[in-house]
Amino acid sequence: MRTTVLALILLSTVAFAGQPKRLNMPVGHTTTVSMSAPVSKVTVGDPSLVEVSQRGRQVIFVGRSTGSTEVTVMTADGETHLKIYVAADKYGLP
């Protein structure tokens, strides 16, 4: 029984590993995400929606316009995919 539960936990972790993490933020607000290793590159699907800067292990996002975009953050540990949703204000966030 214990082995079955452990196997289910591991399978569910692998199944969700490829899913992008979701980040919601209002226009004009800044959000900082810390990564497990120094960031080597950040790619933004639509740079008009989100301004991105990086410092060491941190990635700083600033919401510039409403909409959604995807971001890929590359580190020595691999890639992290983020789905970013920018709303007009905090009341428009899902």
Buried (B, 14 or more C-beta within 10 A) or exposed (E): EEEEEEEEEEEEEEEEEEEEEEBBBBBEEEBEBEBEEEBEEBEBEBEEBBBBEBEEEEBBBBBBEBBBBBBBBBBEEEEBEBBBBBBEEEEEEE
